[in-house]
């Protein structure tokens, strides 16, 4: 057997071992998670409470914080006023599905939500499979990527928690696939779906106003449809209440989550300079967000074409600069990871199997960060910093100075 064949077999065995470790750990963690007898700590209870308000008072009341306090306490099985309020700060278009399930008891609603999200998400990932096949990836490796996307650690964690990260995740995959398939409508649709996290979706969409403008127009069209649908639900009063809730979504320790645990600039500043006044931290965070918008727009404006490293940089900066960021939102890092794999294979930097295995390896690193306190706040930032750089290096021989002179 040639050394090349030995190396390839060893690589395949290493990937199988890594995937087995990941699936085994997920199985153990999922079983333990499902054995819990109460909804405390499961984010789905906030959605479930909103669903109850939706059903009993109508969609225009989903942003009523007084009702939110009452129903969140009921779901938690605690007296009103003893449960820290979690802001219902998600766009109105996500709540009809939860309202449909809120007629069930909590556990059954949670299980149904989990199954529905998998049924919605998994078939739509065929667009990634087709994109990879267009790049002449073998069927097996293309399928490995799709499976690895479902198992990507931040996304899988969001599923167990009952979060709505699937819309952000699908939006990112549509953006990536739209770029690979040269379908501007698909990329714009993806950006529109990412408005589930408006601070992230807008940061990614704005640069396309300056280059590949068709994507921007498709984004606006998608945003308009979602906006009209949302307004039809909540009306003018509900819309004003939604904007008020969004205004409370920074400096939110009293509303169910802590900024110190966020993997953005704000979280980093709070951890490394705990004595710094929070108003100053927020001012720096919003300032950096504005600089990021301007910087990405300028980069797009002066670049002759948008390369994979542009997209990788935009995704990372949109996450790092976001004024508000949950761990689950790091699921969006799957986009530059897949982009790095495709770019590396296209430029003969590495073989297809190692490229397909990148998501699994990234998941294991992130899982290690979740379990190992010493690196918990380090690995996600290292991953974010490395992806744009490695993507640029993977295509560097093909790059001239891709800037207008």
MARMISE-446108 format. One line per field, with one value per residue (C-alpha): residue number from 1; residue in one letter; x, y, z. Coordinates in pm, whole numbers, plus 50000, padded with zeros to 5 digits. Layout:
N
seq <- [NUM | ...]
type <- [A | ...]
px <- [X | ...]
py <- [Y | ...]
pz <- [Z | ...]
end
This chain:
405
seq <- [1 | 2 | 3 | 4 | 5 | 6 | 7 | 8 | 9 | 10 | 11 | 12 | 13 | 14 | 15 | 16 | 17 | 18 | 19 | 20 | 21 | 22 | 23 | 24 | 25 | 26 | 27 | 28 | 29 | 30 | 31 | 32 | 33 | 34 | 35 | 36 | 37 | 38 | 39 | 40 | 41 | 42 | 43 | 44 | 45 | 46 | 47 | 48 | 49 | 50 | 51 | 52 | 53 | 54 | 55 | 56 | 57 | 58 | 59 | 60 | 61 | 62 | 63 | 64 | 65 | 66 | 67 | 68 | 69 | 70 | 71 | 72 | 73 | 74 | 75 | 76 | 77 | 78 | 79 | 80 | 81 | 82 | 83 | 84 | 85 | 86 | 87 | 88 | 89 | 90 | 91 | 92 | 93 | 94 | 95 | 96 | 97 | 98 | 99 | 100 | 101 | 102 | 103 | 104 | 105 | 106 | 107 | 108 | 109 | 110 | 111 | 112 | 113 | 114 | 115 | 116 | 117 | 118 | 119 | 120 | 121 | 122 | 123 | 124 | 125 | 126 | 127 | 128 | 129 | 130 | 131 | 132 | 133 | 134 | 135 | 136 | 137 | 138 | 139 | 140 | 141 | 142 | 143 | 144 | 145 | 146 | 147 | 148 | 149 | 150 | 151 | 152 | 153 | 154 | 155 | 156 | 157 | 158 | 159 | 160 | 161 | 162 | 163 | 164 | 165 | 166 | 167 | 168 | 169 | 170 | 171 | 172 | 173 | 174 | 175 | 176 | 177 | 178 | 179 | 180 | 181 | 182 | 183 | 184 | 185 | 186 | 187 | 188 | 189 | 190 | 191 | 192 | 193 | 194 | 195 | 196 | 197 | 198 | 199 | 200 | 201 | 202 | 203 | 204 | 205 | 206 | 207 | 208 | 209 | 210 | 211 | 212 | 213 | 214 | 215 | 216 | 217 | 218 | 219 | 220 | 221 | 222 | 223 | 224 | 225 | 226 | 227 | 228 | 229 | 230 | 231 | 232 | 233 | 234 | 235 | 236 | 237 | 238 | 239 | 240 | 241 | 242 | 243 | 244 | 245 | 246 | 247 | 248 | 249 | 250 | 251 | 252 | 253 | 254 | 255 | 256 | 257 | 258 | 259 | 260 | 261 | 262 | 263 | 264 | 265 | 266 | 267 | 268 | 269 | 270 | 271 | 272 | 273 | 274 | 275 | 276 | 277 | 278 | 279 | 280 | 281 | 282 | 283 | 284 | 285 | 286 | 287 | 288 | 289 | 290 | 291 | 292 | 293 | 294 | 295 | 296 | 297 | 298 | 299 | 300 | 301 | 302 | 303 | 304 | 305 | 306 | 307 | 308 | 309 | 310 | 311 | 312 | 313 | 314 | 315 | 316 | 317 | 318 | 319 | 320 | 321 | 322 | 323 | 324 | 325 | 326 | 327 | 328 | 329 | 330 | 331 | 332 | 333 | 334 | 335 | 336 | 337 | 338 | 339 | 340 | 341 | 342 | 343 | 344 | 345 | 346 | 347 | 348 | 349 | 350 | 351 | 352 | 353 | 354 | 355 | 356 | 357 | 358 | 359 | 360 | 361 | 362 | 363 | 364 | 365 | 366 | 367 | 368 | 369 | 370 | 371 | 372 | 373 | 374 | 375 | 376 | 377 | 378 | 379 | 380 | 381 | 382 | 383 | 384 | 385 | 386 | 387 | 388 | 389 | 390 | 391 | 392 | 393 | 394 | 395 | 396 | 397 | 398 | 399 | 400 | 401 | 402 | 403 | 404 | 405]
type <- [X | X | X | X | X | X | X | X | X | X | X | X | X | X | X | X | X | X | X | X | X | X | X | X | X | X | X | X | X | X | X | X | X | X | X | X | X | X | X | X | X | X | X | X | X | X | X | X | X | X | X | X | X | X | X | X | X | X | X | X | X | X | X | X | X | X | X | X | X | X | X | X | X | X | X | X | X | X | X | X | X | X | X | X | X | X | X | X | X | X | X | X | X | X | X | X | X | X | X | X | X | X | X | X | X | X | X | X | X | X | X | X | X | X | X | X | X | X | X | X | X | X | X | X | X | X | X | X | X | X | X | X | X | X | X | X | X | X | X | X | X | X | X | X | X | X | X | X | X | X | X | X | X | X | X | X | X | X | X | X | X | X | X | X | X | X | X | X | X | X | X | X | X | X | X | X | X | X | X | X | X | X | X | X | X | X | X | X | X | X | X | X | X | X | X | X | X | X | X | X | X | X | X | X | X | X | X | X | X | X | X | X | X | X | X | X | X | X | X | X | X | X | X | X | X | X | X | X | X | X | X | X | X | X | X | X | X | X | X | X | X | X | X | X | X | X | X | X | X | X | X | X | X | X | X | X | X | X | X | X | X | X | X | X | X | X | X | X | X | X | X | X | X | X | X | X | X | X | X | X | X | X | X | X | X | X | X | X | X | X | X | X | X | X | X | X | X | X | X | X | X | X | X | X | X | X | X | X | X | X | X | X | X | X | X | X | X | X | X | X | X | X | X | X | X | X | X | X | X | X | X | X | X | X | X | X | X | X | X | X | X | X | X | X | X | X | X | X | X | X | X | X | X | X | X | X | X | X | X | X | X | X | X | X | X | X | X | X | X | X | X | X | X | X | X | X | X | X | X | X | X | X | X | X | X | X | X | X | X | X | X | X | X | X | X | X | X | X | X | X | X | X | X | X | X]
px <- [50000 | 50139 | 50208 | 49936 | 49675 | 49788 | 49754 | 49406 | 49290 | 49430 | 49252 | 48925 | 48964 | 49039 | 48727 | 48508 | 48650 | 48585 | 48228 | 48162 | 48289 | 48068 | 47753 | 47817 | 47858 | 47545 | 47350 | 47461 | 47394 | 47056 | 46942 | 47047 | 46876 | 46548 | 46547 | 46497 | 46150 | 46095 | 46141 | 46377 | 46681 | 46525 | 46490 | 46185 | 45982 | 46010 | 45871 | 45605 | 45500 | 45476 | 45267 | 45027 | 44994 | 44942 | 44661 | 44481 | 44525 | 44615 | 44942 | 44934 | 45008 | 45316 | 45545 | 45347 | 45609 | 45351 | 45185 | 45529 | 45613 | 45289 | 45309 | 45681 | 45626 | 45335 | 45544 | 45830 | 45586 | 45694 | 45521 | 45500 | 45793 | 46034 | 46140 | 46379 | 46205 | 46336 | 46257 | 46032 | 46263 | 46217 | 46038 | 45662 | 45687 | 45838 | 45555 | 45262 | 45437 | 45493 | 45133 | 45017 | 45211 | 45117 | 44786 | 44984 | 45143 | 45499 | 45683 | 45480 | 45505 | 45883 | 45917 | 45692 | 45892 | 46216 | 46078 | 45926 | 46254 | 46441 | 46173 | 46199 | 46575 | 46716 | 46540 | 46630 | 46997 | 46976 | 47071 | 47415 | 47444 | 47367 | 47616 | 47893 | 47802 | 47828 | 48183 | 48245 | 48254 | 48179 | 47836 | 47968 | 48168 | 47879 | 47646 | 47900 | 47889 | 47508 | 47508 | 47784 | 47578 | 47289 | 47536 | 47731 | 47767 | 47613 | 47323 | 47261 | 47272 | 47017 | 46785 | 46797 | 46737 | 46433 | 46583 | 46489 | 46848 | 46741 | 46622 | 46958 | 47134 | 46923 | 46965 | 47342 | 47335 | 47113 | 47355 | 47652 | 47472 | 47336 | 47690 | 47819 | 47530 | 47533 | 47169 | 47125 | 46764 | 46869 | 47145 | 46903 | 46639 | 46899 | 46992 | 46625 | 46580 | 46878 | 46674 | 46564 | 46881 | 46849 | 47185 | 47355 | 47138 | 47167 | 47546 | 47575 | 47325 | 47440 | 47770 | 47573 | 47431 | 47778 | 47859 | 47632 | 47335 | 47079 | 47140 | 47058 | 46730 | 46629 | 46714 | 46490 | 46209 | 46232 | 46251 | 45944 | 45740 | 45839 | 45778 | 45429 | 45342 | 45467 | 45284 | 44963 | 44993 | 45084 | 44963 | 45102 | 45085 | 45256 | 45524 | 45602 | 45620 | 45856 | 46090 | 46078 | 46172 | 46460 | 46583 | 46610 | 46817 | 47154 | 47253 | 47013 | 47144 | 46808 | 46620 | 46720 | 47072 | 47414 | 47636 | 47947 | 47878 | 47847 | 48116 | 48118 | 48320 | 48090 | 48130 | 48507 | 48537 | 48327 | 48544 | 48884 | 48788 | 48517 | 48560 | 48472 | 48139 | 47871 | 47759 | 48114 | 48123 | 47796 | 47915 | 48231 | 48023 | 47785 | 48074 | 48254 | 47932 | 47903 | 48268 | 48208 | 47914 | 48120 | 48427 | 48244 | 48060 | 48389 | 48555 | 48269 | 48270 | 48638 | 48667 | 48636 | 48468 | 48345 | 48566 | 48508 | 48735 | 48514 | 48215 | 48416 | 48531 | 48179 | 48029 | 48295 | 48273 | 47892 | 47910 | 48195 | 48056 | 47693 | 47576 | 47388 | 47497 | 47404 | 47633 | 47384 | 47438 | 47788 | 47608 | 47665 | 48037 | 47942 | 47925 | 48294 | 48395 | 48222 | 48352 | 48707 | 48669 | 48535 | 48805 | 49083 | 48970 | 48926 | 49281 | 49429 | 49522 | 49378 | 49167 | 48789 | 48761 | 48960 | 48750 | 48429 | 48557 | 48620 | 48272 | 48310 | 48652 | 48523 | 48232 | 48472 | 48679 | 48367 | 48247 | 48581 | 48536 | 48195 | 48339 | 48682 | 48653 | 49012 | 48953 | 48581 | 48631 | 48926 | 48842 | 48538 | 48739 | 49033 | 48799 | 48647 | 48990 | 49129 | 48852 | 48894 | 49273 | 49279 | 49024 | 49238 | 49549 | 49366 | 49314 | 49617 | 49796 | 49491 | 49461 | 49610 | 49539 | 49164 | 49102 | 49020 | 49299]
py <- [50000 | 50340 | 50609 | 50819 | 50547 | 50496 | 50869 | 50885 | 50583 | 50731 | 51057 | 50875 | 50679 | 50999 | 51164 | 50863 | 50863 | 51236 | 51206 | 50908 | 51103 | 51398 | 51190 | 50988 | 51301 | 51451 | 51134 | 51139 | 51511 | 51489 | 51199 | 51387 | 51702 | 51525 | 51371 | 51712 | 51737 | 52111 | 52377 | 52592 | 52685 | 52585 | 52892 | 52744 | 52834 | 53203 | 53125 | 52906 | 53189 | 53426 | 53164 | 53159 | 53539 | 53519 | 53266 | 53434 | 53806 | 53817 | 53888 | 54261 | 54184 | 53961 | 54252 | 54345 | 54302 | 54282 | 53985 | 53839 | 53842 | 53668 | 53392 | 53329 | 53276 | 53039 | 52832 | 52818 | 52717 | 53007 | 53307 | 53619 | 53848 | 53572 | 53481 | 53710 | 53847 | 53738 | 54000 | 53879 | 54057 | 53840 | 53961 | 53898 | 53657 | 53382 | 53367 | 53211 | 52872 | 52888 | 53001 | 52697 | 52472 | 52662 | 52475 | 52166 | 52110 | 52239 | 51910 | 51802 | 52151 | 52141 | 51800 | 51904 | 52225 | 52027 | 51786 | 52066 | 52261 | 51951 | 51884 | 52242 | 52276 | 51945 | 51925 | 52287 | 52201 | 52025 | 52363 | 52324 | 51971 | 52103 | 52387 | 52143 | 51909 | 52208 | 52249 | 51884 | 51751 | 51377 | 51275 | 51124 | 51429 | 51659 | 51451 | 51459 | 51839 | 51841 | 51600 | 51801 | 52118 | 51962 | 51849 | 52178 | 52241 | 52590 | 52497 | 52163 | 52332 | 52587 | 52303 | 52146 | 52483 | 52548 | 52861 | 53004 | 53009 | 52785 | 53092 | 53265 | 52940 | 52877 | 53239 | 53204 | 52879 | 53041 | 53334 | 53101 | 52879 | 53178 | 53306 | 52964 | 52900 | 53262 | 53304 | 53655 | 53592 | 53305 | 53511 | 53802 | 53568 | 53434 | 53784 | 53860 | 53552 | 53662 | 53960 | 53723 | 53882 | 54231 | 54350 | 54065 | 54049 | 54421 | 54421 | 54142 | 54291 | 54654 | 54591 | 54450 | 54798 | 54884 | 54569 | 54299 | 54523 | 54268 | 54079 | 54398 | 54444 | 54083 | 54139 | 54447 | 54258 | 53974 | 54222 | 54404 | 54083 | 53982 | 54335 | 54356 | 54013 | 54114 | 54448 | 54275 | 54067 | 54323 | 54653 | 54996 | 54961 | 54621 | 54755 | 55041 | 54798 | 54576 | 54870 | 54951 | 54593 | 54608 | 54925 | 54727 | 54451 | 54599 | 54631 | 54346 | 54163 | 54217 | 54061 | 53697 | 53692 | 53833 | 54022 | 53885 | 53550 | 53692 | 53626 | 53974 | 54287 | 54395 | 54060 | 54068 | 54419 | 54329 | 54023 | 54186 | 54520 | 54440 | 54780 | 54967 | 55149 | 54963 | 55281 | 55323 | 54957 | 54996 | 55319 | 55143 | 54847 | 55063 | 55270 | 54959 | 54834 | 55160 | 55136 | 54778 | 54884 | 55162 | 54941 | 54653 | 54895 | 55058 | 54720 | 54607 | 54942 | 54927 | 54555 | 54448 | 54123 | 53965 | 53670 | 53397 | 53576 | 53886 | 53682 | 53513 | 53851 | 53995 | 53703 | 53720 | 54098 | 54093 | 53853 | 54020 | 54372 | 54281 | 54479 | 54171 | 53813 | 53474 | 53171 | 53002 | 53276 | 53136 | 52876 | 53131 | 53040 | 52731 | 52959 | 53064 | 52710 | 52560 | 52848 | 52776 | 52410 | 52490 | 52752 | 52521 | 52235 | 52463 | 52596 | 52250 | 52341 | 52020 | 51721 | 51703 | 51479 | 51710 | 52000 | 51809 | 51725 | 52087 | 52136 | 51828 | 51938 | 52290 | 52139 | 51938 | 52249 | 52442 | 52148 | 52147 | 52518 | 52445 | 52174 | 52318 | 52639 | 52751 | 52783 | 52861 | 53229 | 53173 | 52912 | 53089 | 53409 | 53216 | 53046 | 53377 | 53533 | 53238 | 53186 | 53503 | 53473 | 53106 | 53169 | 53450 | 53230 | 52945 | 53160 | 53389 | 53264 | 53356 | 53697 | 54009 | 54331 | 54301 | 54669 | 54947 | 55189]
pz <- [50000 | 49898 | 50159 | 49994 | 50048 | 50408 | 50472 | 50319 | 50518 | 50838 | 50762 | 50703 | 51027 | 51220 | 51082 | 51167 | 51521 | 51559 | 51427 | 51654 | 51955 | 51864 | 51813 | 52131 | 52339 | 52185 | 52263 | 52627 | 52661 | 52489 | 52707 | 53021 | 52896 | 52829 | 53178 | 53338 | 53485 | 53466 | 53200 | 53405 | 53199 | 52866 | 52643 | 52476 | 52785 | 52690 | 52343 | 52495 | 52728 | 52430 | 52252 | 52548 | 52535 | 52157 | 52195 | 52483 | 52407 | 52039 | 51853 | 51929 | 52299 | 52255 | 52352 | 52664 | 52937 | 53217 | 53047 | 52976 | 53347 | 53438 | 53176 | 53213 | 53585 | 53513 | 53274 | 53525 | 53800 | 54021 | 54181 | 53966 | 54037 | 54138 | 53782 | 53598 | 53290 | 52951 | 52689 | 52404 | 52160 | 51852 | 51537 | 51519 | 51225 | 51445 | 51698 | 51505 | 51502 | 51878 | 51933 | 51739 | 51977 | 52295 | 52306 | 52410 | 52750 | 52775 | 52722 | 52420 | 52272 | 52316 | 52150 | 51862 | 51816 | 51803 | 51542 | 51335 | 51325 | 51210 | 50946 | 50823 | 50836 | 50715 | 50374 | 50296 | 50343 | 50006 | 49862 | 50024 | 49880 | 49531 | 49573 | 49664 | 49378 | 49143 | 49274 | 49172 | 49524 | 49549 | 49677 | 50000 | 50106 | 50012 | 50229 | 50513 | 50507 | 50526 | 50823 | 50989 | 50950 | 51141 | 51408 | 51420 | 51792 | 51831 | 51603 | 51773 | 52113 | 51993 | 51890 | 52234 | 52396 | 52178 | 52022 | 51680 | 51555 | 51267 | 51072 | 51114 | 51022 | 50713 | 50608 | 50624 | 50425 | 50161 | 50140 | 50094 | 49841 | 49653 | 49608 | 49501 | 49260 | 49139 | 49236 | 49374 | 49475 | 49701 | 49866 | 49920 | 50063 | 50306 | 50422 | 50476 | 50695 | 50902 | 51018 | 51294 | 51442 | 51290 | 51422 | 51235 | 50925 | 50854 | 50898 | 50641 | 50397 | 50388 | 50200 | 49905 | 49851 | 49715 | 49516 | 49370 | 49429 | 49307 | 49632 | 49822 | 49635 | 49699 | 50066 | 50076 | 49905 | 50159 | 50448 | 50312 | 50294 | 50647 | 50770 | 50621 | 50757 | 51102 | 51095 | 50992 | 51310 | 51574 | 51427 | 51505 | 51883 | 51877 | 51644 | 51884 | 52175 | 51973 | 51911 | 52283 | 52370 | 52121 | 52290 | 52615 | 52455 | 52549 | 52911 | 52981 | 53288 | 53451 | 53160 | 53161 | 53019 | 53102 | 52861 | 53031 | 52863 | 52512 | 52251 | 52101 | 52168 | 52452 | 52631 | 52579 | 52726 | 53030 | 53100 | 53054 | 53215 | 53472 | 53635 | 53318 | 53334 | 53137 | 52962 | 52832 | 52722 | 52534 | 52371 | 52253 | 52130 | 51928 | 51797 | 51677 | 51519 | 51322 | 51217 | 51104 | 50887 | 50731 | 50689 | 50521 | 50292 | 50192 | 50133 | 49910 | 49727 | 49639 | 49565 | 49203 | 49304 | 49625 | 49712 | 49976 | 50221 | 50196 | 50310 | 50585 | 50715 | 50699 | 50895 | 51165 | 51203 | 51207 | 51501 | 51689 | 51644 | 51718 | 52023 | 52141 | 52071 | 52212 | 52194 | 51960 | 51703 | 51650 | 51437 | 51161 | 51170 | 50969 | 50662 | 50658 | 50760 | 50456 | 50246 | 50361 | 50266 | 49919 | 49859 | 49977 | 49753 | 49451 | 49494 | 49569 | 49926 | 50062 | 49964 | 49977 | 50285 | 50516 | 50385 | 50458 | 50807 | 50906 | 51055 | 51273 | 51396 | 51468 | 51662 | 51876 | 51951 | 52050 | 52257 | 52436 | 52504 | 52658 | 52884 | 52969 | 53166 | 53101 | 52725 | 52733 | 52646 | 52412 | 52147 | 51994 | 51947 | 51800 | 51556 | 51453 | 51402 | 51207 | 50951 | 50739 | 50751 | 50648 | 50373 | 50236 | 50252 | 50077 | 49768 | 49796 | 49479 | 49274 | 49433 | 49289 | 49467 | 49414 | 49470 | 49229 | 49156]
end
